[in-house]
Amino acid sequence: MSEEKQRKKRIRVEKLDEWIEILKSTERVDHDSEYFKRNAIPYLEQYVDSLKEAGRKTVVLEDKK
């Protein structure tokens, strides 16, 4: 099957929201991991907001071959 005809895998933007909530609820491991978690959450929230503003409900996952 040619690449053009292969169905691309997608993820719903609302699933990304769920992942953010899961990340927020994870327990503290150490200072470094907590630092990165606290910095990652706002970036992920902004990413999701930008997708929603663009009217996107899904995004295509890149094929990692």
Biopython code that builds the backbone (N, CA, C, O; Angstrom):
import numpy as np
from Bio.PDB.StructureBuilder import StructureBuilder

atoms = [
    (1, "MET", "N", (0.856, -1.189, 0.000)),
    (1, "MET", "CA", (0.000, 0.000, 0.000)),
    (1, "MET", "C", (0.896, 1.246, 0.000)),
    (1, "MET", "O", (1.848, 1.331, 0.776)),
    (2, "SER", "N", (0.593, 2.187, -0.854)),
    (2, "SER", "CA", (1.402, 3.394, -0.956)),
    (2, "SER", "C", (1.204, 4.276, 0.279)),
    (2, "SER", "O", (0.202, 4.173, 0.987)),
    (3, "GLU", "N", (2.184, 5.138, 0.511)),
    (3, "GLU", "CA", (2.122, 6.027, 1.678)),
    (3, "GLU", "C", (0.912, 6.937, 1.646)),
    (3, "GLU", "O", (0.325, 7.228, 2.688)),
    (4, "GLU", "N", (0.528, 7.395, 0.448)),
    (4, "GLU", "CA", (-0.609, 8.295, 0.338)),
    (4, "GLU", "C", (-1.905, 7.624, 0.790)),
    (4, "GLU", "O", (-2.793, 8.280, 1.336)),
    (5, "LYS", "N", (-2.009, 6.324, 0.561)),
    (5, "LYS", "CA", (-3.232, 5.614, 0.888)),
    (5, "LYS", "C", (-3.260, 5.082, 2.317)),
    (5, "LYS", "O", (-4.317, 4.689, 2.811)),
    (6, "GLN", "N", (-2.113, 5.066, 2.982)),
    (6, "GLN", "CA", (-2.090, 4.602, 4.366)),
    (6, "GLN", "C", (-2.852, 5.587, 5.241)),
    (6, "GLN", "O", (-2.726, 6.804, 5.106)),
    (7, "ARG", "N", (-3.636, 5.026, 6.129)),
    (7, "ARG", "CA", (-4.400, 5.881, 7.023)),
    (7, "ARG", "C", (-3.484, 6.397, 8.123)),
    (7, "ARG", "O", (-2.791, 5.623, 8.782)),
    (8, "LYS", "N", (-3.490, 7.690, 8.310)),
    (8, "LYS", "CA", (-2.666, 8.317, 9.327)),
    (8, "LYS", "C", (-3.310, 8.139, 10.702)),
    (8, "LYS", "O", (-4.528, 8.243, 10.841)),
    (9, "LYS", "N", (-2.497, 7.874, 11.701)),
    (9, "LYS", "CA", (-3.012, 7.767, 13.061)),
    (9, "LYS", "C", (-3.237, 9.168, 13.598)),
    (9, "LYS", "O", (-2.429, 10.070, 13.378)),
    (10, "ARG", "N", (-4.339, 9.338, 14.299)),
    (10, "ARG", "CA", (-4.712, 10.641, 14.845)),
    (10, "ARG", "C", (-4.972, 10.524, 16.328)),
    (10, "ARG", "O", (-5.256, 9.442, 16.843)),
    (11, "ILE", "N", (-4.870, 11.648, 17.007)),
    (11, "ILE", "CA", (-5.234, 11.727, 18.414)),
    (11, "ILE", "C", (-6.156, 12.926, 18.583)),
    (11, "ILE", "O", (-5.944, 13.982, 17.988)),
    (12, "ARG", "N", (-7.174, 12.743, 19.397)),
    (12, "ARG", "CA", (-8.126, 13.826, 19.639)),
    (12, "ARG", "C", (-7.496, 14.849, 20.584)),
    (12, "ARG", "O", (-6.785, 14.483, 21.520)),
    (13, "VAL", "N", (-7.757, 16.115, 20.337)),
    (13, "VAL", "CA", (-7.221, 17.193, 21.166)),
    (13, "VAL", "C", (-7.718, 17.042, 22.605)),
    (13, "VAL", "O", (-6.986, 17.346, 23.547)),
    (14, "GLU", "N", (-8.954, 16.577, 22.780)),
    (14, "GLU", "CA", (-9.469, 16.392, 24.145)),
    (14, "GLU", "C", (-8.677, 15.324, 24.901)),
    (14, "GLU", "O", (-8.624, 15.360, 26.131)),
    (15, "LYS", "N", (-8.055, 14.369, 24.185)),
    (15, "LYS", "CA", (-7.204, 13.359, 24.826)),
    (15, "LYS", "C", (-5.954, 14.032, 25.395)),
    (15, "LYS", "O", (-5.456, 13.634, 26.448)),
    (16, "LEU", "N", (-5.453, 15.046, 24.700)),
    (16, "LEU", "CA", (-4.302, 15.795, 25.210)),
    (16, "LEU", "C", (-4.672, 16.502, 26.512)),
    (16, "LEU", "O", (-3.863, 16.573, 27.437)),
    (17, "ASP", "N", (-5.898, 17.025, 26.580)),
    (17, "ASP", "CA", (-6.383, 17.628, 27.832)),
    (17, "ASP", "C", (-6.370, 16.602, 28.967)),
    (17, "ASP", "O", (-5.994, 16.917, 30.096)),
    (18, "GLU", "N", (-6.780, 15.386, 28.658)),
    (18, "GLU", "CA", (-6.774, 14.326, 29.671)),
    (18, "GLU", "C", (-5.357, 14.039, 30.142)),
    (18, "GLU", "O", (-5.128, 13.860, 31.338)),
    (19, "TRP", "N", (-4.401, 13.994, 29.214)),
    (19, "TRP", "CA", (-3.016, 13.738, 29.586)),
    (19, "TRP", "C", (-2.470, 14.829, 30.493)),
    (19, "TRP", "O", (-1.708, 14.552, 31.419)),
    (20, "ILE", "N", (-2.861, 16.069, 30.224)),
    (20, "ILE", "CA", (-2.419, 17.182, 31.078)),
    (20, "ILE", "C", (-2.945, 16.980, 32.492)),
    (20, "ILE", "O", (-2.208, 17.169, 33.460)),
    (21, "GLU", "N", (-4.211, 16.600, 32.623)),
    (21, "GLU", "CA", (-4.792, 16.364, 33.955)),
    (21, "GLU", "C", (-4.095, 15.212, 34.662)),
    (21, "GLU", "O", (-3.881, 15.266, 35.873)),
    (22, "ILE", "N", (-3.743, 14.181, 33.924)),
    (22, "ILE", "CA", (-3.009, 13.060, 34.512)),
    (22, "ILE", "C", (-1.647, 13.540, 34.993)),
    (22, "ILE", "O", (-1.225, 13.201, 36.099)),
    (23, "LEU", "N", (-0.962, 14.320, 34.181)),
    (23, "LEU", "CA", (0.348, 14.850, 34.557)),
    (23, "LEU", "C", (0.246, 15.702, 35.819)),
    (23, "LEU", "O", (1.096, 15.615, 36.705)),
    (24, "LYS", "N", (-0.798, 16.526, 35.896)),
    (24, "LYS", "CA", (-0.987, 17.365, 37.080)),
    (24, "LYS", "C", (-1.170, 16.525, 38.342)),
    (24, "LYS", "O", (-0.779, 16.942, 39.432)),
    (25, "SER", "N", (-1.762, 15.347, 38.194)),
    (25, "SER", "CA", (-2.076, 14.528, 39.365)),
    (25, "SER", "C", (-0.959, 13.567, 39.776)),
    (25, "SER", "O", (-1.084, 12.865, 40.780)),
    (26, "THR", "N", (0.125, 13.532, 39.011)),
    (26, "THR", "CA", (1.208, 12.616, 39.376)),
    (26, "THR", "C", (1.931, 13.122, 40.615)),
    (26, "THR", "O", (2.054, 14.325, 40.847)),
    (27, "GLU", "N", (2.402, 12.166, 41.398)),
    (27, "GLU", "CA", (3.067, 12.536, 42.650)),
    (27, "GLU", "C", (4.475, 13.051, 42.380)),
    (27, "GLU", "O", (5.077, 12.789, 41.339)),
    (28, "ARG", "N", (4.962, 13.781, 43.346)),
    (28, "ARG", "CA", (6.305, 14.338, 43.273)),
    (28, "ARG", "C", (7.324, 13.216, 43.407)),
    (28, "ARG", "O", (7.213, 12.368, 44.292)),
    (29, "VAL", "N", (8.316, 13.215, 42.525)),
    (29, "VAL", "CA", (9.378, 12.217, 42.579)),
    (29, "VAL", "C", (10.618, 12.832, 43.218)),
    (29, "VAL", "O", (11.171, 12.299, 44.180)),
    (30, "ASP", "N", (11.030, 13.936, 42.676)),
    (30, "ASP", "CA", (12.168, 14.673, 43.236)),
    (30, "ASP", "C", (12.084, 16.112, 42.738)),
    (30, "ASP", "O", (11.179, 16.468, 41.982)),
    (31, "HIS", "N", (13.021, 16.919, 43.163)),
    (31, "HIS", "CA", (12.997, 18.345, 42.814)),
    (31, "HIS", "C", (13.049, 18.557, 41.300)),
    (31, "HIS", "O", (12.284, 19.350, 40.752)),
    (32, "ASP", "N", (13.954, 17.844, 40.632)),
    (32, "ASP", "CA", (14.113, 18.036, 39.190)),
    (32, "ASP", "C", (12.852, 17.654, 38.427)),
    (32, "ASP", "O", (12.395, 18.411, 37.571)),
    (33, "SER", "N", (12.291, 16.499, 38.726)),
    (33, "SER", "CA", (11.105, 16.063, 37.986)),
    (33, "SER", "C", (9.928, 16.998, 38.249)),
    (33, "SER", "O", (9.133, 17.262, 37.346)),
    (34, "GLU", "N", (9.812, 17.493, 39.460)),
    (34, "GLU", "CA", (8.729, 18.433, 39.780)),
    (34, "GLU", "C", (8.913, 19.739, 39.009)),
    (34, "GLU", "O", (7.944, 20.317, 38.518)),
    (35, "TYR", "N", (10.149, 20.195, 38.906)),
    (35, "TYR", "CA", (10.458, 21.410, 38.146)),
    (35, "TYR", "C", (10.019, 21.254, 36.688)),
    (35, "TYR", "O", (9.344, 22.126, 36.140)),
    (36, "PHE", "N", (10.408, 20.136, 36.066)),
    (36, "PHE", "CA", (10.062, 19.924, 34.660)),
    (36, "PHE", "C", (8.561, 19.753, 34.477)),
    (36, "PHE", "O", (8.005, 20.241, 33.493)),
    (37, "LYS", "N", (7.896, 19.074, 35.398)),
    (37, "LYS", "CA", (6.456, 18.900, 35.309)),
    (37, "LYS", "C", (5.762, 20.252, 35.386)),
    (37, "LYS", "O", (4.867, 20.533, 34.589)),
    (38, "ARG", "N", (6.158, 21.082, 36.325)),
    (38, "ARG", "CA", (5.524, 22.401, 36.475)),
    (38, "ARG", "C", (5.756, 23.297, 35.272)),
    (38, "ARG", "O", (4.930, 24.159, 34.970)),
    (39, "ASN", "N", (6.863, 23.104, 34.589)),
    (39, "ASN", "CA", (7.128, 23.894, 33.385)),
    (39, "ASN", "C", (6.461, 23.309, 32.149)),
    (39, "ASN", "O", (6.096, 24.051, 31.237)),
    (40, "ALA", "N", (6.299, 22.012, 32.106)),
    (40, "ALA", "CA", (5.696, 21.362, 30.936)),
    (40, "ALA", "C", (4.206, 21.633, 30.852)),
    (40, "ALA", "O", (3.678, 21.831, 29.758)),
    (41, "ILE", "N", (3.526, 21.645, 31.970)),
    (41, "ILE", "CA", (2.072, 21.786, 31.979)),
    (41, "ILE", "C", (1.602, 23.060, 31.275)),
    (41, "ILE", "O", (0.726, 22.978, 30.414)),
    (42, "PRO", "N", (2.143, 24.228, 31.604)),
    (42, "PRO", "CA", (1.676, 25.443, 30.897)),
    (42, "PRO", "C", (1.941, 25.397, 29.386)),
    (42, "PRO", "O", (1.120, 25.879, 28.605)),
    (43, "TYR", "N", (3.065, 24.828, 28.970)),
    (43, "TYR", "CA", (3.355, 24.719, 27.537)),
    (43, "TYR", "C", (2.350, 23.803, 26.858)),
    (43, "TYR", "O", (1.851, 24.116, 25.777)),
    (44, "LEU", "N", (2.053, 22.672, 27.487)),
    (44, "LEU", "CA", (1.072, 21.754, 26.919)),
    (44, "LEU", "C", (-0.313, 22.387, 26.861)),
    (44, "LEU", "O", (-1.045, 22.198, 25.889)),
    (45, "GLU", "N", (-0.671, 23.134, 27.893)),
    (45, "GLU", "CA", (-1.964, 23.820, 27.898)),
    (45, "GLU", "C", (-2.037, 24.845, 26.762)),
    (45, "GLU", "O", (-3.070, 24.970, 26.103)),
    (46, "GLN", "N", (-0.948, 25.575, 26.535)),
    (46, "GLN", "CA", (-0.919, 26.548, 25.447)),
    (46, "GLN", "C", (-0.997, 25.853, 24.088)),
    (46, "GLN", "O", (-1.635, 26.358, 23.164)),
    (47, "TYR", "N", (-0.351, 24.704, 23.972)),
    (47, "TYR", "CA", (-0.403, 23.933, 22.731)),
    (47, "TYR", "C", (-1.844, 23.516, 22.434)),
    (47, "TYR", "O", (-2.323, 23.689, 21.313)),
    (48, "VAL", "N", (-2.525, 22.973, 23.427)),
    (48, "VAL", "CA", (-3.911, 22.543, 23.257)),
    (48, "VAL", "C", (-4.801, 23.745, 22.940)),
    (48, "VAL", "O", (-5.657, 23.668, 22.058)),
    (49, "ASP", "N", (-4.605, 24.846, 23.649)),
    (49, "ASP", "CA", (-5.394, 26.052, 23.370)),
    (49, "ASP", "C", (-5.203, 26.525, 21.934)),
    (49, "ASP", "O", (-6.165, 26.926, 21.278)),
    (50, "SER", "N", (-3.963, 26.480, 21.440)),
    (50, "SER", "CA", (-3.703, 26.926, 20.067)),
    (50, "SER", "C", (-4.367, 25.996, 19.057)),
    (50, "SER", "O", (-4.846, 26.450, 18.018)),
    (51, "LEU", "N", (-4.399, 24.709, 19.351)),
    (51, "LEU", "CA", (-5.084, 23.767, 18.466)),
    (51, "LEU", "C", (-6.580, 24.049, 18.437)),
    (51, "LEU", "O", (-7.207, 24.026, 17.378)),
    (52, "LYS", "N", (-7.143, 24.314, 19.610)),
    (52, "LYS", "CA", (-8.574, 24.608, 19.697)),
    (52, "LYS", "C", (-8.905, 25.912, 18.978)),
    (52, "LYS", "O", (-9.917, 25.997, 18.283)),
    (53, "GLU", "N", (-8.057, 26.929, 19.141)),
    (53, "GLU", "CA", (-8.281, 28.205, 18.459)),
    (53, "GLU", "C", (-8.219, 28.042, 16.940)),
    (53, "GLU", "O", (-8.900, 28.752, 16.200)),
    (54, "ALA", "N", (-7.399, 27.101, 16.492)),
    (54, "ALA", "CA", (-7.282, 26.842, 15.055)),
    (54, "ALA", "C", (-8.421, 25.949, 14.552)),
    (54, "ALA", "O", (-8.503, 25.642, 13.363)),
    (55, "GLY", "N", (-9.295, 25.540, 15.475)),
    (55, "GLY", "CA", (-10.434, 24.712, 15.087)),
    (55, "GLY", "C", (-10.110, 23.245, 14.919)),
    (55, "GLY", "O", (-10.894, 22.501, 14.330)),
    (56, "ARG", "N", (-8.969, 22.817, 15.427)),
    (56, "ARG", "CA", (-8.559, 21.422, 15.286)),
    (56, "ARG", "C", (-9.198, 20.571, 16.370)),
    (56, "ARG", "O", (-9.201, 20.940, 17.544)),
    (57, "LYS", "N", (-9.733, 19.437, 15.969)),
    (57, "LYS", "CA", (-10.278, 18.473, 16.918)),
    (57, "LYS", "C", (-9.382, 17.253, 17.048)),
    (57, "LYS", "O", (-9.442, 16.518, 18.033)),
    (58, "THR", "N", (-8.535, 17.051, 16.016)),
    (58, "THR", "CA", (-7.571, 15.963, 16.037)),
    (58, "THR", "C", (-6.255, 16.457, 15.460)),
    (58, "THR", "O", (-6.210, 17.465, 14.755)),
    (59, "VAL", "N", (-5.183, 15.734, 15.768)),
    (59, "VAL", "CA", (-3.880, 15.983, 15.162)),
    (59, "VAL", "C", (-3.314, 14.646, 14.706)),
    (59, "VAL", "O", (-3.584, 13.608, 15.311)),
    (60, "VAL", "N", (-2.534, 14.677, 13.647)),
    (60, "VAL", "CA", (-1.936, 13.466, 13.080)),
    (60, "VAL", "C", (-0.650, 13.148, 13.840)),
    (60, "VAL", "O", (0.171, 14.027, 14.103)),
    (61, "LEU", "N", (-0.499, 11.869, 14.186)),
    (61, "LEU", "CA", (0.735, 11.415, 14.816)),
    (61, "LEU", "C", (1.757, 11.105, 13.735)),
    (61, "LEU", "O", (1.431, 10.446, 12.747)),
    (62, "GLU", "N", (2.976, 11.564, 13.906)),
    (62, "GLU", "CA", (4.026, 11.294, 12.933)),
    (62, "GLU", "C", (4.427, 9.833, 13.010)),
    (62, "GLU", "O", (4.485, 9.253, 14.094)),
    (63, "ASP", "N", (4.703, 9.241, 11.859)),
    (63, "ASP", "CA", (5.148, 7.867, 11.792)),
    (63, "ASP", "C", (6.645, 7.828, 12.124)),
    (63, "ASP", "O", (7.446, 8.469, 11.444)),
    (64, "LYS", "N", (7.015, 7.094, 13.146)),
    (64, "LYS", "CA", (8.411, 7.014, 13.579)),
    (64, "LYS", "C", (9.065, 5.748, 13.062)),
    (64, "LYS", "O", (9.308, 4.810, 13.820)),
    (65, "LYS", "N", (9.352, 5.724, 11.746)),
    (65, "LYS", "CA", (9.989, 4.534, 11.154)),
    (65, "LYS", "C", (11.459, 4.688, 11.100)),
    (65, "LYS", "O", (12.158, 3.788, 10.634)),
]
sb = StructureBuilder()
sb.init_structure("model")
sb.init_model(0)
sb.init_chain("A")
sb.init_seg("    ")
for serial, (resi, resn, name, xyz) in enumerate(atoms, 1):
    if name == "N":
        sb.init_residue(resn, " ", resi, " ")
    sb.init_atom(name, np.array(xyz, "f"), 0.0, 1.0, " ", f" {name:<3s}", serial, name[0])
structure = sb.get_structure()
